[in-house]
Structure formats: structure tokens, C-alpha cells
């Protein structure tokens, strides 16, 4: 009799603040296939949701980070983190299986940590977006919209600081799609248009997705009897 493979496995992580080694859970790659995915890349899973386990939390000092975060804090970051977060941390272990509520808690902690240490804007934007997804799973539309708005502002800051090269069509598409979800249709049209018309962008999947959402957007605006921007009077192709 063969034993069924568990969706979760553990890895050992070294804390970037206190250098404590701790275990955190991940979802096995074979269990990561989404049953369906929303147009802003929010996935729905049959088994464990891998997004619940992206954030790793040091049980000793409370530093919450992702694999894309800074691997070790410099002295200034350590001082800021200790004074604002570690000094108030009550030791907890998030290394095992996580509920939706646990995931929300660790993502919000990761957001606080990232803001406290001055993490890269891309990391902050992604954390805000993931929190919006968690509220979507909960059916809490008010909080979902709130965090979508914050994530959109953060993604726009990424674009303003870093620009968007040929490989960043996904960033432009996301800004367009989040604008659409927030009802900012004219802004959404402008961002989708950049992906569709910028000759430097060669990401076929994102160009196709932008065309599809452009069409959805046009239909939404017509249904709500809104004036179409000039570029929308064509097909967007």
C-alpha cells in the first residue's frame, strides 16, 4: 500500500535579522496547479493554496519575508525593525499548516516589515496584491478593493521608478487590470493600450491578455453607457 504524498513539505530558513534557523512549510510543485485563475493572476487550488506559504516568519524575532526579500538586513534596517516590530513580538510559530486567517496575518506582518526596513517597491506591491486576493477568498469585497487600490498605486510607483522594459508587459497589464477591477475604466484602457501598441513589448501572452481585457472593458463601458475614449472606437488591435 502506497502512502499518499502530503501537499506540504518543510524547508529550513535563516532569519535575515537574528540569524535564527527555523522551519517553514511550502507546497509541493506537483500540487501547485490552479483549478482556475482570475484575470489578475489570483489562483484557486483544489488542495493547499501555495500563496498561503509564500511568507516565512522567524518565530524568534518576528521578521516576515519572502524568498525575494533582502536576505540579510543591514544595521540601520535591524535597528528600525527591532524598535518597531521585534520589540513587540510575541513568539509564535507559523511553520505548519496555515488557514486563510493565518495567511492574512503573516502577509500583513510581512507588509509591516517591508515598509519598516524600506524594502523594494516591487516586494511591497506584491504583498499588497496578495492581501487583496486573501480578502477575495474571504468574500470581503470592501477590503479587497482597498488593498487592490494600494497595490495599484505601488505598482505604478514601480513603473515610475524602474520603467517597463520589453520584459515588463506583465506589470503594465496588471496596472490596467487592477484599474478595471476598481472601475477606473479610462485609466485601464490607457495601460492596456501601452501593452498592445508598444513595439518593444514582445510578450505574446500579455499582449493577448491585454487585448482580451480591452474587449471586456469596452463591453463594460458600453453596458454602463460611458463615453469611450477615442482609441476604443477601434477594436484595439
Beta strands, then each sheet from edge to edge (+ up, - down):
strand 1: 8-14
strand 2: 21-27
strand 3: 36-37
strand 4: 43-44
strand 5: 56-57
strand 6: 64-65
sheet 1: 1+ 2-
sheet 2: 3+ 4-
sheet 3: 5+ 6-
end
